Amino acid sequence: MDDRATDSWEAFRRRPPPAQAAAEDAFAGFGAAGPPWSAGPVGRGQLADPDPGYRGAIAQPRSDRPQSAQPGSGQPAAGPRAPFGVPPVIGLIAVLTVQAVLSIRLIRGNTAYQDEAMYLWAGHLMWAHWLHGATIPPFQAYFGGAPVLYPPIGAIADSLGGLAAARGLSLAMLLGVTALLWTMTRRLYGDRAAFFASALFAVAGPVLLLGAFAACDSLSLLLLATAAWCAVRAGQRSDATGWMITGGVALALANATQYTSLLLDPVVVLLAVLVANPKPGGKAALGRGATMLTVLATLLMIGILVGGEYYVTGADLTLSPAAYGSATAATTLAKTGTWTGVVVALALCGVLVAWFGRSDKQRWLITLLAVAALIVPAEQLILGMAPDLGNYTVPGIFFAAIAAGFGVDRLCAAANERAAQVVVTGAFAIALAFPALMGAHESKQLARSWPNSDSFTTILGPLIDGGHGHLLIEDPRVAEYYLPAGKQWTRWSSTWDVHLPSGRAITADSAATPGTPGEFSHLISEGYFSVVALNFADTVSLDHSLQQFLRANRHYHIVEVVPYGPGTYVIWRWERSTVSQGYRPDLGSRHGKRHPRASGRAGHRHRSGG
């Protein structure tokens, strides 16, 4: 036997059995300890080392193992199990725990925001309509989403546990979104990227607030995340039709739940196409996007045909620039930067890394995810909307967090030695305390940014409950939600619209414009409203005009001035007595003054005349 034959035989003899080779691949990440059979002398319960000479080849981690066979392909990524070698799910549990704790502290921090009150109140009326045939307002004509989706779901939670339960439902949805984000990033870029992406998303201020906010945003985001997850989950399989159909259905439901989510549809469709590259690529990749887009367009068209003209009106009102104000670009950009700055900055780092070290297809995928954070803020600039709570930034943060997680992962992997990677990863993990503290502070400020309505509803309730008179409340949504009289929705009018006895509603454009009260003047002179409450905030010019007409009618008397946010709510009530009021409230004062004729406990001074 010649030397070459002898060498070949020795190489073949020393080659480990197939099962052992597979096990060694699986245990390669155990480090110096090696797989179970390499740990010291053979003892009870231990496996014998079939070839001690081979142990040295696998005692150290295999540095040549790629992080992912095809980064961005949607296939499960290989590499380190998670930061510091802990099981990946432990990192996810830690992220979800921190997110839950930071959001839970906000659930009881304030009374209902106007949008929360509106959606939950509408949900209760929707159930009354379905179960008892009660008449309801045309919610679909002015809601920012289909009233048959989130409002009834939120109302069920509200019936079970009040506002706290409805907000808790939103928290459960946001935790689901974080879990989907972690799963998506893990399949695309590995465990380390998934940990940092989910952590950066979970501690963002608007995300923490949305987890304690009972509105359609949370359900729409969960459905949007589900559609994106379907696009990634399809991976490199040749036939992904089922995943694309499921994603299209989820995306259509997200759009119906909140119309502004339409702006993110191109991101999800393009994500489905880019994930399919380089494999299966070509026509198969384009077919995925076409399938999802076809399902989406078909379902939306069916929804419009079934919903009718009112739904078209509501969507147009939500997306039309004419429906909003003229907030300055500087204000919008400053607030958006405060809420999204950390995630967007790290996402841009991910883009730079991708463009200097990845294939063209992967470069475009990372770029798409980063740019998604700018889409909705750009729409806010076009519409001239004044940012208030930052909820509009959350869908963009969701996508940008994936690019940010990728960027952090690549920065950690830049260290050549394993020990250096551990140190860098630990430094980034400790640095997460900065966005976490910032997000906790921002979310607390946002949760306190609207007035607490306890005093107002406590005083207004006894004046209107049990009566049948018509009410003029500057912004009635919170009072309608909290007070039993809110079920009698035809009694309620605002400074934007008036409900007449005939059932006809007149809007502010025809009822009054600043300085021209119009129909309000006639209705007040006839004593149409039994109670009027103005806070000189949303319609200041109109409120001052209405105040003059109320003073001209000697049957209207000021019964209370209630502190409300930075100003006050002035409450008038119609009475048969024509005694001169002799009282001028200190409008704009943070601490309201009580009427000199009032005595006794708040809310029990007069018989209900509402």
C-alpha positions in Angstrom: 0.0 0.0 0.0 1.6 3.3 -1.0 1.9 6.4 1.2 -1.1 8.2 -0.4 -3.4 5.2 0.2 -2.1 4.9 3.8 -2.9 8.6 4.4 -6.3 8.3 2.9 -7.1 5.3 5.1 -5.9 7.0 8.3 -8.0 10.1 7.5 -11.0 7.9 6.9 -10.5 5.9 10.1 -10.1 9.0 12.2 -13.1 10.8 10.8 -15.9 10.9 13.5 -19.1 9.0 13.0 -21.9 11.1 11.3 -23.9 11.3 14.5 -20.9 12.5 16.4 -20.2 15.1 13.8 -23.7 16.4 13.9 -23.6 16.6 17.7 -20.3 18.4 17.6 -21.9 21.0 15.3 -24.7 21.4 17.8 -22.4 21.7 20.8 -19.8 23.9 19.1 -21.0 26.9 21.0 -20.1 25.3 24.4 -16.7 26.8 24.3 -13.8 25.2 26.1 -16.0 22.8 27.9 -16.8 21.1 24.6 -19.7 18.6 24.1 -20.7 16.3 27.0 -18.2 13.5 26.0 -15.2 15.9 26.2 -15.7 16.9 29.9 -13.0 15.0 31.8 -12.9 11.3 32.8 -15.7 9.0 32.0 -18.1 8.6 34.9 -21.6 7.5 35.5 -24.0 9.2 33.2 -21.2 10.4 30.9 -20.5 9.5 27.3 -17.1 8.1 26.4 -15.0 10.1 24.0 -14.9 7.9 20.9 -11.8 9.6 19.7 -9.8 11.7 22.2 -7.6 13.0 19.4 -10.5 14.7 17.8 -11.5 16.6 20.9 -8.9 19.3 20.4 -10.4 20.3 17.1 -13.7 21.1 18.8 -12.7 22.3 22.2 -12.9 26.0 21.2 -15.8 27.7 19.5 -15.6 27.6 15.7 -14.8 31.2 14.7 -15.4 30.3 11.1 -19.1 29.6 11.6 -21.1 32.3 9.9 -23.7 34.3 11.9 -26.2 33.4 9.3 -26.0 31.4 6.2 -28.0 34.0 4.3 -28.6 37.2 6.4 -31.9 38.7 5.7 -33.2 35.5 4.0 -35.8 34.7 6.6 -34.1 31.5 7.5 -33.2 30.9 11.2 -29.8 32.5 11.7 -26.9 30.6 13.3 -24.3 32.0 15.6 -24.2 32.9 19.3 -27.3 31.8 21.2 -27.8 35.2 22.8 -25.8 37.8 24.6 -23.5 36.2 27.3 -24.5 32.7 26.2 -27.9 32.6 27.9 -30.8 30.9 26.1 -32.4 33.4 23.7 -35.9 33.1 25.2 -34.4 34.4 28.6 -33.5 37.7 26.8 -37.0 38.0 25.4 -38.6 37.3 28.8 -36.4 40.0 30.3 -37.4 42.5 27.6 -41.1 41.8 28.0 -40.9 42.1 31.8 -39.2 45.5 31.6 -41.8 46.7 29.0 -44.7 45.4 31.1 -43.5 47.0 34.3 -42.8 50.4 32.7 -46.3 50.4 31.0 -48.2 49.1 34.0 -47.2 52.1 36.1 -49.0 54.3 33.6 -52.3 52.4 33.5 -53.8 54.2 36.5 -51.8 57.4 36.1 -54.5 59.6 34.5 -58.1 59.6 33.5 -59.2 58.7 30.0 -57.7 60.7 27.1 -60.3 62.0 24.6 -59.6 59.3 22.0 -59.7 56.6 24.6 -63.1 57.9 25.8 -64.4 58.2 22.3 -63.5 54.6 21.2 -64.7 52.9 24.4 -68.0 55.0 24.5 -68.6 54.1 20.8 -67.9 50.4 21.5 -70.6 50.3 24.2 -73.1 52.0 21.8 -72.1 49.5 19.1 -73.0 46.6 21.4 -76.3 48.2 22.3 -77.0 48.6 18.6 -76.2 44.9 17.8 -78.0 43.4 20.8 -80.9 45.8 21.3 -81.3 47.7 18.1 -80.4 51.0 19.6 -79.7 53.9 17.3 -76.1 55.1 17.1 -74.3 58.1 15.6 -72.6 57.6 12.2 -69.2 56.8 13.7 -67.8 55.6 10.4 -68.2 59.1 8.9 -65.6 60.6 11.2 -63.6 57.8 13.0 -60.0 57.1 12.0 -60.8 53.4 11.7 -63.7 51.1 11.2 -65.9 51.4 14.4 -66.9 47.7 14.1 -63.3 46.5 14.9 -61.5 47.9 17.9 -64.3 49.8 19.8 -66.4 46.7 20.5 -63.3 44.8 21.6 -62.2 47.6 23.9 -65.7 47.9 25.3 -65.7 44.3 26.4 -62.5 44.8 28.4 -63.9 48.1 29.8 -67.1 46.3 30.9 -65.0 43.6 32.7 -62.5 45.9 34.5 -63.0 49.5 33.5 -60.5 51.7 31.8 -57.6 49.9 33.5 -58.7 46.6 31.9 -59.0 48.3 28.4 -55.5 49.7 28.8 -54.3 46.3 30.0 -55.6 44.8 26.8 -53.5 47.3 24.8 -50.5 46.2 26.9 -51.1 42.6 26.0 -51.2 43.6 22.3 -47.9 45.6 22.6 -46.2 42.6 24.3 -47.3 40.5 21.3 -45.8 43.1 19.0 -42.5 42.9 20.8 -42.5 39.1 20.6 -43.1 39.2 16.9 -40.4 41.8 16.4 -37.9 39.5 18.3 -38.9 36.5 16.2 -38.6 38.4 12.9 -35.1 39.8 13.8 -33.9 36.5 15.1 -34.8 34.8 11.8 -33.1 37.6 9.8 -30.0 38.4 11.8 -29.6 36.1 14.8 -30.2 36.1 18.5 -28.0 39.0 19.5 -29.7 41.3 16.9 -33.1 40.1 18.1 -32.3 41.0 21.7 -31.2 44.5 21.0 -34.0 45.2 18.4 -36.7 44.1 20.8 -35.2 45.9 23.7 -34.8 49.2 21.8 -38.4 49.0 20.7 -39.8 48.0 24.1 -38.4 50.9 26.0 -39.3 53.7 23.6 -41.4 56.3 25.2 -44.4 56.2 22.7 -44.3 52.4 22.9 -44.6 52.4 26.7 -47.5 54.9 26.5 -49.3 52.9 23.8 -49.1 49.9 26.2 -51.3 51.9 28.6 -53.6 53.6 26.0 -57.0 52.2 25.1 -57.3 53.0 21.4 -57.2 51.4 18.0 -53.4 52.0 17.6 -52.4 48.9 19.5 -54.7 46.5 17.6 -53.7 48.0 14.3 -50.0 47.7 15.2 -50.4 44.1 16.2 -52.0 43.2 12.9 -49.3 45.2 11.0 -46.6 43.3 12.9 -48.4 40.0 12.1 -48.4 40.8 8.4 -44.7 41.6 8.5 -43.9 38.4 10.4 -45.7 36.4 7.8 -43.5 38.1 5.1 -40.3 37.1 7.0 -41.6 33.7 8.1 -42.0 32.6 4.5 -38.2 32.6 4.2 -36.6 30.8 1.3 -39.4 28.3 0.7 -40.4 27.9 -2.9 -44.1 28.1 -2.3 -45.1 30.8 0.2 -48.7 31.4 -1.0 -50.3 30.6 2.3 -48.0 33.0 4.2 -48.7 35.8 1.7 -52.5 35.3 1.9 -52.3 35.3 5.7 -50.1 38.4 5.6 -52.5 40.2 3.2 -55.5 39.5 5.4 -53.7 40.8 8.5 -52.6 43.9 6.6 -56.1 44.6 5.4 -57.4 44.3 8.9 -54.7 46.6 10.2 -55.7 49.2 7.6 -59.4 48.9 8.5 -58.6 49.2 12.2 -56.6 52.4 11.7 -56.6 54.1 8.3 -53.2 55.7 8.7 -51.6 52.3 8.7 -52.1 52.3 4.9 -48.9 54.3 4.8 -46.9 51.3 5.9 -48.4 48.9 3.4 -45.5 49.4 0.9 -43.0 48.5 3.5 -44.6 45.2 4.3 -45.1 44.3 0.6 -41.5 45.2 -0.2 -40.3 43.2 2.8 -42.0 40.1 1.4 -40.1 40.6 -1.9 -36.7 41.3 -0.4 -36.8 38.5 2.1 -37.3 36.1 -0.9 -33.9 37.2 -2.3 -31.5 35.7 -3.2 -33.5 32.5 -2.8 -36.0 31.7 -4.4 -35.5 35.1 -6.0 -36.7 36.4 -9.4 -40.3 35.8 -10.3 -41.0 33.9 -7.1 -40.0 36.9 -5.1 -42.1 39.3 -7.1 -44.9 36.8 -7.0 -45.0 37.0 -3.2 -45.4 40.8 -3.3 -48.1 40.5 -6.0 -50.0 37.9 -4.0 -50.0 39.9 -0.8 -50.9 43.1 -2.7 -53.8 41.3 -4.5 -55.3 40.0 -1.3 -54.9 43.4 0.4 -56.6 45.3 -2.5 -59.4 42.8 -2.9 -60.3 42.9 0.8 -60.1 46.7 1.0 -62.4 47.0 -2.0 -64.9 44.6 -0.5 -64.8 46.5 2.8 -65.5 49.8 1.0 -68.4 48.3 -1.0 -69.9 46.7 2.2 -69.3 49.8 4.4 -70.6 52.3 2.0 -70.1 56.0 1.6 -69.7 56.8 5.2 -66.5 54.7 5.5 -65.1 56.5 2.4 -65.9 59.8 4.1 -64.2 58.8 7.3 -61.1 57.6 5.6 -60.9 60.8 3.5 -61.3 62.9 6.6 -58.5 61.1 8.3 -56.0 61.2 5.4 -57.0 64.6 3.9 -54.6 67.5 4.5 -57.6 69.9 4.6 -58.8 68.3 7.8 -55.8 69.4 9.9 -54.1 72.5 11.0 -50.8 74.2 10.3 -48.3 73.1 12.9 -44.8 74.2 12.2 -42.3 71.7 10.7 -39.9 72.6 13.5 -42.3 71.5 16.2 -43.1 68.2 14.4 -39.5 67.4 13.7 -38.3 68.3 17.2 -40.9 66.1 19.0 -40.4 63.2 16.5 -36.7 63.3 17.0 -37.1 63.2 20.8 -39.3 60.1 20.6 -37.4 58.2 17.9 -33.9 59.6 17.9 -32.1 56.7 19.5 -33.7 54.0 17.4 -33.3 55.9 14.2 -29.7 56.8 14.9 -28.8 53.1 15.4 -30.9 52.1 12.4 -28.8 54.5 10.3 -25.7 52.9 11.7 -27.1 49.6 10.5 -27.6 51.1 7.0 -24.0 52.2 6.8 -22.8 48.8 7.9 -25.0 47.1 5.4 -23.9 49.3 2.5 -20.2 48.7 3.3 -20.4 45.0 3.8 -23.5 43.3 2.4 -24.9 42.3 -0.9 -27.1 44.7 -2.8 -30.3 42.9 -1.8 -29.5 43.0 1.9 -28.5 46.7 1.6 -31.9 47.5 0.3 -33.6 45.4 3.0 -31.9 47.3 5.8 -32.5 50.6 4.1 -36.2 49.9 3.8 -36.5 49.1 7.4 -34.7 52.2 8.5 -36.7 54.5 6.1 -40.0 53.1 7.5 -39.4 55.3 10.6 -39.7 58.4 8.5 -42.9 57.7 6.6 -45.6 58.6 9.1 -43.7 61.6 10.5 -43.4 62.9 6.9 -47.2 62.6 6.5 -47.6 64.6 9.7 -45.5 67.3 8.2 -47.6 67.4 5.0 -50.9 67.4 7.0 -49.6 70.1 9.3 -50.6 68.1 12.4 -49.4 69.1 15.8 -47.9 66.1 17.5 -49.4 65.3 20.9 -48.8 61.8 22.2 -46.3 60.3 19.7 -48.5 57.3 18.9 -47.9 57.9 15.2 -44.2 57.1 15.5 -44.6 53.6 16.9 -45.1 51.7 13.6 -42.0 53.3 12.2 -40.1 52.4 15.4 -41.1 48.8 15.0 -39.4 48.5 11.6 -36.5 50.7 12.3 -35.7 48.7 15.5 -34.8 45.7 13.3 -32.3 47.7 11.4 -31.0 49.1 14.7 -30.6 45.6 16.2 -28.7 44.5 13.1 -26.4 47.6 13.4 -25.6 46.8 17.1 -25.0 43.1 16.3 -22.5 44.0 13.5 -20.7 46.4 15.8 -20.4 43.7 18.4 -19.2 41.2 15.8 -16.5 43.6 14.6 -14.4 42.5 17.6 -12.1 39.6 16.4 -11.8 37.8 19.7 -14.6 36.0 21.5 -13.7 37.7 24.8 -13.7 41.1 23.1 -17.2 40.4 21.6 -18.5 39.6 25.1 -17.1 42.8 26.4 -18.6 44.9 23.6 -21.9 43.2 23.9 -22.0 43.8 27.6 -21.2 47.4 27.1 -24.1 47.8 24.7 -26.4 45.9 27.1 -25.5 48.3 29.9 -26.0 51.2 27.6 -29.6 50.1 27.1 -30.2 51.7 30.5 -30.0 55.2 28.8 -32.9 54.7 26.3 -34.8 52.8 29.0 -34.6 55.7 31.5 -35.3 58.2 28.7 -38.3 56.2 27.5 -39.7 55.8 31.1 -39.4 59.6 31.6 -41.0 60.4 28.2 -43.9 58.0 28.7 -44.7 59.4 32.1 -44.7 63.0 30.7 -46.9 61.9 27.8 -49.4 60.1 30.2 -49.8 63.4 32.1 -50.1 65.7 29.1 -53.9 65.8 29.1 -56.1 67.1 31.9 -57.4 64.9 34.7 -61.2 65.0 34.3 -62.2 63.6 37.8 -63.3 67.0 39.2 -65.2 68.0 36.0 -67.2 64.7 35.6 -67.9 64.6 39.4 -69.5 68.0 39.3 -71.1 67.7 35.8 -72.7 64.3 36.5 -75.4 65.3 39.1 -76.3 68.3 36.8 -77.2 66.1 33.8 -77.9 62.5 35.0 -81.6 61.7 35.3 -82.7 64.6 33.1 -83.6 64.9 29.5 -82.4 68.4 28.5 -80.0 69.0 25.8 -76.3 69.7 26.6 -73.7 71.8 25.1 -70.2 70.7 26.2 -67.1 72.1 24.4 -65.6 68.6 24.1 -68.0 66.0 25.4 -66.1 62.8 24.7 -64.7 62.2 28.2 -67.9 63.1 29.9 -69.9 60.9 27.6 -67.7 57.9 28.5 -67.7 58.4 32.3 -71.3 59.5 32.9 -74.5 57.4 32.6 -76.1 60.2 30.5 -73.5 59.4 27.8 -75.8 56.6 26.6 -78.3 59.2 25.6 -76.1 60.5 22.8 -78.7 62.6 21.1 -78.7 65.0 24.1 -75.1 65.9 23.6 -73.8 68.7 21.4 -70.3 70.3 21.2 -69.0 73.6 19.8 -68.2 71.7 16.6 -71.7 70.2 16.0 -75.2 70.4 17.4 -77.9 67.7 17.5 -81.3 69.1 16.9 -84.7 67.6 18.0 -85.4 66.7 14.4 -82.3 64.4 14.5 -80.4 66.6 12.1 -76.9 67.6 13.0 -75.3 70.9 12.1 -71.5 71.2 12.0 -69.4 74.1 13.1 -68.9 75.2 9.6 -72.6 75.9 9.1 -73.5 76.5 12.8 -70.8 78.9 13.6 -67.5 80.3 12.6 -65.1 82.3 14.8 -66.9 85.5 15.7 -70.3 84.4 14.1 -72.2 82.0 16.4 -75.1 81.6 13.9 -77.4 78.8 15.0 -76.0 78.7 18.5 -77.4 82.2 19.1 -80.9 81.2 18.3 -80.7 78.0 20.3 -79.4 79.7 23.4 -81.9 82.5 23.2 -84.7 79.9 23.3 -83.1 78.0 26.2 -82.5 74.9 24.1 -79.6 73.7 26.2 -80.2 72.9 29.8 -76.5 72.8 30.6 -73.6 74.5 28.9 -69.9 73.9 29.7 -67.1 75.8 28.0 -63.4 75.8 28.7 -62.2 78.4 26.1 -59.6 76.0 24.6 -60.5 74.4 21.3 -62.9 77.1 20.0 -61.8 80.2 21.9 -63.4 82.8 19.6 -66.7 81.0 19.4 -66.7 80.4 23.2 -66.4 84.1 23.9 -69.3 84.8 21.5 -71.4 82.1 23.2 -70.6 83.5 26.6 -72.1 86.9 25.5 -75.4 85.2 24.5 -75.5 83.2 27.7 -75.2 86.4 29.7 -77.9 88.0 27.6 -80.3 85.2 28.5 -81.0 85.8 32.2 -82.2 82.2 32.7 -78.6 80.9 32.4 -76.6 81.0 35.6 -73.0 80.0 36.3 -73.1 77.1 38.7 -69.5 76.1 38.8 -66.0 76.9 37.5 -63.9 73.7 37.5 -60.1 73.6 37.1 -59.3 71.6 34.0 -55.7 71.3 32.8 -54.1 74.8 32.3 -57.6 76.5 32.3 -61.1 76.0 33.6 -64.5 74.7 32.6 -67.2 77.2 33.2 -70.6 75.5 33.6 -73.9 77.3 33.0 -77.4 75.9 33.8 -80.8 77.0 32.6 -83.1 77.9 35.5 -86.6 79.4 35.7 -85.2 82.1 38.0 -84.0 85.3 36.3 -81.9 86.6 39.2 -78.9 88.5 37.8 -75.8 86.4 38.0 -73.5 89.2 39.2 -70.5 87.0 38.6 -67.7 87.0 36.1 -65.3 84.1 36.2 -61.6 84.6 36.1 -61.2 82.8 32.8 -57.8 81.2 32.2 -57.1 80.8 35.9 -55.8 77.4 36.8 -57.9 77.4 40.0 -61.5 78.1 39.4 -63.8 80.1 41.7 -67.0 78.8 43.1 -70.2 80.6 42.5 -71.1 82.8 45.6 -74.6 81.3 45.6 -73.3 77.7 45.8 -73.2 75.9 49.1 -72.9 72.3 50.3 -70.9 69.5 48.7 -69.8 69.7 45.1 -72.3 68.0 42.8 -75.2 68.2 45.3 -76.0 71.9 45.3 -79.0 72.0 43.0 -81.6 69.6 41.8 -80.6 68.0 38.5 -81.9 70.1 35.7 -80.1 68.2 32.8 
